[in-house]
Amino acid sequence: MKYQIDNILIVDSFKRADCECALCVIEEEIEKKQLDDYNGEYVMVPDIRKLVNKKGFCKTHFKSLLKKDNKLGLSLQTYTRLKTLKDKLYVTSNVKAAKRFAENVKKELCSCVICEHIETQVMHYCEHIARRAGDFIEAIRNGKGFCLKHFAVLLETAGNAGQNTEEYLKALTETQKRDVERLCGELEYFASMYDHGSDDKPWLNCKDAPERAISKIHGKV
């Protein structure tokens, strides 16, 4: 893999030997930048404020923003988002209407500008990796695979690999299968350390196997 202006983050992420999914590293960087922006310059950008009013933040990203220092900026964004939600509330005594109301409320709570941006950007990175499959196939084969969430996105975007599609897909799926089998073995070894008579056994590299296995399923935890 060679560094180029449009793949620096991808190349650096693939070189992280301690990570179970290079795309989780990329996702973390995107998320960090988004949180910094919504804590800073985005607060007073009209078009972005309209987007926040419409979609808001999920609970996780609200909590992350609360930990930052711009409480005034967050209060302004929260006020106009809550005002948007307030305008969608109404009084009803009808059961069917109440069920429809409940579904609408649930939909409102499912949207998040940061989550949606991250999802879009990760998709773009996956498409880029596929388009440049020839540059990444070796790194994929020598890596630890991906979390299942990002593995699925890589599969969805594999068609962008063009003439390299078959080789690219084979590298992706073989690596993923091999890596999940490795983690299963590490989890099995981790569990065996709690058996009677295992006091003298070395932990090897399995002390954090549960955390890494969960990260392999859902993304970095």
Secondary structure, DSSP 4 states (H G I P E B T S, - for coil): ----TTTHHHHHHHT-TT-S-HHHHHHHHHHHHHHHHHHTGGGG-HHHHHHHHHH---HHHHHHHHTSS-HHHHHHHHHHHHHHHHTT------HHHHHHHHHHHHHHHH--HHHHHHHHHHHHHHHHHHHTHHHHHHHHHHS----HHHHHHHHHTGGGGGGGHHHHHHHHHHHHHHHHHHHHHHHHHHHHTTSTT-TTS--TT-TTHHHHHHHHHHS--
